[in-house]
Amino acid sequence: MTTFQLLSLLASIAALFGWISSRWLKLPITIGTMLLTVACSLSLMSISAYVPGLEPWVARLVRQIDFERLILHGMLSVLLFAGAFLLDLELLAREKLAVAALSVVGTLLSTVMIAALMWWTLSVIGTRATWLQCFFFGALISPTDPIAVLEMLRRVGVPKNVQAQLAGESLFNDGVGAVVFLALLDASRGAIPSASHLAIFLLLKVGGGLALGILAAWIISSLMRLVDSYQVEILLTLALALGGYALADAWQLSAPLEAVGAGIALRRFNLNHAPGLIAHESVDGFWEVIDEVQNALLFVLLGLEVLAIPFHWLSLESGMAAVIVVTSVRLAVVAVILGCIRLVRRRHRSSVLALSWGGLRGGLSIALALAVPVSEGRSWILATTYVVVVFSIVVQGGSMDLFLHRFRGAENPLS
């Protein structure tokens, strides 16, 4: 199957399942498309025993998709840029302390806690894993991806400050998690970094990515101000989203944080220009549509990926154990961080329950799992990661409406 045919098939599946999700299931498109794709994938696996040649054909089709490259070096650039560009900057500025603490301290703390608990849990269920393998899993599963649930958060009336905390954290912790993962990847190759080397490495990756994004955004914003054509302005934002990410990738900076920095900086620079110089509504509308379409395609890909992952009983056991570990650690980390913020800012308002249950895992986790070396336990890490991601999106995301209505009054930091 050619690339064009494969893309056409993915778009058709996303459109059909999106229609079913919207028309009958009444779920957000992203959650509905993944749920239906996983169900269809499992059905194909079940009937393959009665249809000779079906399973090899489907598996071969799915393996044509280079999921790691497609996510890390393609779709992630647009998804992160769109999410950052569409943020409410005023709310984000108010919640900068919570966002910074959750995305940096929270991600690092979560990585260590998950690694420790998984090492102990795997030894109990009989799966042999090294500390480095457990740290790989902790680093790739700690970043949150609440894109699928943000629409539902707005619909059920969750306070906007909680929305800003959840959205801001997810955008920044993607970059932090990816940088930690890369440091572990270097360690697996024998280059074990010292504490000072690791700190400098993180500073250069994170700081360099953000600086590049801000500089590129300033240039693009200046060019947008000088042209009276919303089509050209949209093309300039596309060039920033794709070109800036590719440049950061080539320079070995944090490309995810470059995209986040570029999106936020472009919004801020554009707001500084006089009204009428930039077609805000047309540009915003374009990125809202791109965000929704790309998410639908991404979640179809996530659903299809089940056909390419080697599952066995131990991997399912480790996956279910990981669901408990990851959910518990998320709750503990959020509670501790918000409790500390409460000591500094007595009037700070948030919700441990909403931030914990809304901290979904997504495509970045699976893409990073695919990048784990085979010698470092990629098989069990990939299967376990997929179980956690599916649970996160389908169960947590699917029940978010009911969950938030039930705990709607829980808005104090330790609720």
N, C-alpha and C positions, 0 to 999 in steps of 0.2 A: 504494500500500500504506500502510495506517495505521501509526502508531507502535506500537500494540499488536501488529499482525500482524508487523511487522518484528522486534519484541522476541521474539515467539513463535518466529519463524524462527531467529533467532540462538541462542536457548536450545535449540531442537531440534537444530540443527547441533552445538552444543557438547556436548550430551548424547550424540548418536550417535557423534561422533568421539572423545569421551572414553571411551566404552565400547570402541570399536575399539582405541584406544591402550592402554587398560588390559588388555583381553582378549587381544589378539594382538601388538601392537607392543612391549609391555612398556616403554613410555616414560612419563615423567612426563606427566600429563594436559595441562599447558600446552604442552609441546613437541610432543606427539602431535597435539593439536587444530590447532596452527598448521601443522604439516607436512601434514596431510591437507587442510586448507582451501586451502593454497597449491597443492597437487597438483590439487584439484578446480577451483580457479580457472583454472589453466593449461590443464586439460582443456577447460573451457568455452570458453576463448579459441581452442583448437585446432579444436573442432568447430563453432564459430560460422560458419566459412566454408561449411559444408554445411547449416546451419539458419538460413535468413533470419530476421532479426528477433531472434535470440537474444542477440547481443552488445549491441545497443542497450538491450534490456530489462534485462539483467543490469547493464550500466553505469549505467543510470538508477536501478536499485534501490540500488546501492552508493552513488551520489551523494546519495541521500536522507539518508545518515548524515553528520552534521557531525562528522567525526572529531576535529578540533582541539578543538571545544567540548566534545564528549563526554568526551575524555580530560582536558584541562587544567582544565575547569570541572565535572567530574562524577566519573568513576571514579577519578581520581588521588587525590582526597581520601580515599576509603575504602581504597584500596590502600596508600597511605603510612601512614595511621593504623594499619591492621591490622598492617603489617610492624613498625612502631615499638612498638606495644602488646605484641606477642608476643615481642619481643626478650628475651634473657637479660641483665638489667641488670648482674648481677655480672660477667659476661664482658665486656660492653660497657665497663664502668668500667675493667677491667684493660687493655683495648685502646684506651683513649681517645686516646692519642698517635698510634697508627697510623691510627685512624679519622679523626682531625682532619687529619693530614698527607695522607692519601690523598684525602679528600673535598674539601679546600680547595686545598692546594698542588698535589696531583695533578691536579685538574680544571683549574686555571688553566694549569699547565704543559702538560698534554695539549692544551688548546685552542690554545695558541700553536704547539706542535710540529706538530699536525695541519694547522693553517692554512698553515704555511710549506711543509710537504711536499706538501700538496695543490695549492698554487699552482704549485710547480715541476712536479709530476706532470701536472697538467692542461695546462700549456703544452707538455709533451712529447708528449702524445697528441692535441693539437690542439683542446682545449676552452678557449675564452676565458673567463676568470673573473677578477674583481677581488679585491684583498686582503680587502675587506669581505665578499664572498661566501664566501671561504675561511674567514674568522673565524666567520661564521655557522655554517658546517658544523662547524668545530672545536668551537664552543660547544655545539651540539645533540647531537653524537655522543659527546662526552667523558663525560657522566654514564652510569654503569653501572646495569644493572637485572637483578640476579642472582636475582630471585624464582623464575624457572623452574628454577633449578639447585639451590636450597637443599635441597629434598627429597632430591635425589641426593647432595649433599654429606654429609648426615647418614647416608644409607644405606651409603655406602662407607667410613665411618669417618674422614672428614677431621677433624683436631683441632678442637675447639670454638673455640679461639682464632682459627683461620683463618676459621671460619664467622662469628664475631663481627666480624672485620675486614671481611669481604666484605659482610655484611648492613648493618653500620653505615655503611660507606662509601657504599653504594648509596642509602641513605635520605637522607644529608646532601648528597651531591653532586648529587642531583636539584635541590635548592633552589639550590645554588651555580651550577649550570649554567644554570638558568632565569633567575637574576638577571643573569648575564653576557650571556645572550641578549637580555634586555630592554634592557640598556645598549647593545648593538649595534643593536637596533631603533631606539632613539632617535638613534643616530649616523647611521643610514640616512635619517632624516628631516631631517638637517641639524644636529641638536643634538649636536655632537661634545663630549663631556665632557672636562674636564681630569683629571689624575691625582687631585687632591684631591677634585674633585667626584665622580669615580667611587668613590673610597674611602668618602666619606660616603654615597653612594647605596647601596653594598653594605652598609655598616654599618646604615643605617636599614632596608633591606629585610630583611636577614638577622636583625638584632637585634630589630626590631619583630615579625617573624613568630614568632620563638622566644618572645619575651616574651608575646605574645598567647596562644600555645598553652599556655604554662605557667600563666598566670592562669586561662584557661578550664578547664584540667584541674583546678586546685585547687577551683574552684567546683563542677564536676561531681562530683569525688571527695567533697566535703563533703555534697552532696545524696544521693549513693549510700549514704553511711554512715547517713543518717537514715531510710531506707526499707527494709522487709523484704519485698522483692519482686524476684526476679531479672529478671522481665519489664520492670519499670520501670527497673532498673539498665541493662539492655541498651538501652532507648530513650534513656536519658541519654547513654550512650556514642555512640549514633548521632547524637544532637543535637550532641555535641562534634565528631565526625568531619566531619559535613556543615556544621553551622552555623559552627564556627570557621574552616573553610576558606573558606566563602562570605564571612564577615566580613573575613578577611585579604585576599581578592580585591577586595572592595569598597573597602577602605582602601589598596589598592595596596601591600600588604606581600608578603613571600614566602609565598604560601599553601602551597607544598609543605613549607617548613620549619616553618610553623605546625602542619601536620598531624603532622610528625615530632616536634616538641617536645611537642605535646599527647599523643601516644601514649606517649612515654617518661615524661613527667611524671605522667600518670594512673596508669601502672603503679607508679611510685615512691610517689605519694601513697596509693594503695590499700594498698600493702604496709605503710604506717605505721599503718594502722588495726588495731584488735584483731581476731583471728581470729573469723570468724562474722558480722561486720558487713557484709561484702560477699561475694556469691556468685561467687567467683573462677572456679570450674570452669565454671559455666553461661555466664558472660561470655566466658571464654577460648574455650570450645567454639563459641560463636556467631561470634566473629571469625575463628576458624580456618576455619569453613565458608564465611563470606562471602569470605574471602581466596581460597580455592580456586575458588569459583564465579565471582567477578569476574575472576580470572586466566584461567579457561577462556573466558569471553566475550570478554575483551580479545584473546586470541590468535586467536580466530576472526575478530574484526574485523581484526586485522593481516593474516591470510591473505586476507581478502576485498579488502583495500585494493589488492592487485596489479591488480585490474580497473579501478581508477580512476586509476592512475598512467601517464602517457604515457612509455613506454619507447622508446628507439631505440638504435642501435648505440653511439653515443658515450657515452650514459648508462650502458650496460652496461659499457663499457670503464672509465669513471670509477668505477663501482661496484666492479669487481674490483680496480682500483688502490687504492681507498679501503679495501677489506678488508685489503690488505697493509699500508697506511700505519697504519690504526687499530690493528691487531693488534701491529705492531712498536712503535708509540709506547706502547701500553699496557704491553708487556713492559719497555721501557726506563724508563718513569716509575715503575712498581712496583719495579723493581730499584734505581733510584737512591734512592727514598724509603725502602725497607726497609734499604738499605745505610747511609743516614744515621742511621736509628733505631738500627741495630746499633752505631754509633759511640757513641751516647748510652747505650743500654741493651745491654750485652754479652750478656745472657741472653735477650733478646727472641727469641721463636720465631714463625716465619711460613713462608710458601712463596711464592716469586715465581711459580712455575709455576701453582699452584692459583689465586692471585689474578689472574694475567694471563689464563689461559684461562677462568676463571670470571666475568670481567668482561663480562657480556652487555649488549647494547643492546636497548631495547624500545620500548613505546608512546610514552613521553615524547619520544623522538628524532623519531619520525614526526609527532607532534602539533606539535612546535616547527617542523619542516620545513614543515608546512602553513601556519605563521604567517609564514614568510619572504615579504616583498613580491615580487610577480611581477617587478618591475624589478630585483631583486637576485638573480636566478638561481634562483627557486623550482623551476623545472622540473628542472634538473640536480641541484639539492640534494636534492629529494624523491626522485627516482629512485635517486640514489646512496645516500641514507640507507636506503631500503628494501632495497637489495641488502645493505648492511652488517648491518641488523637481521635479515634472513632468514638470512644466513650465521651470524651470532652465535647465534641461537636454535636453528636446525636443526643446524648443523654443530658449533659449540662445545658447545651444550647437549646435543645428541644424543650426542656422543662423550665427555661429561664422565665418565660412569661408567668407560669403558675408560681414559680419560686419567688419572683419579685413581688407579685401580688400578695403572696402569703407573708413576706417579710418587709412589706412596703414601709412600715413604720420604723424599721431598723436603720436609723441614720446616725447614731452616735458611734464613735470610733470603736468601741468595744462591744457593740451589739451582736 
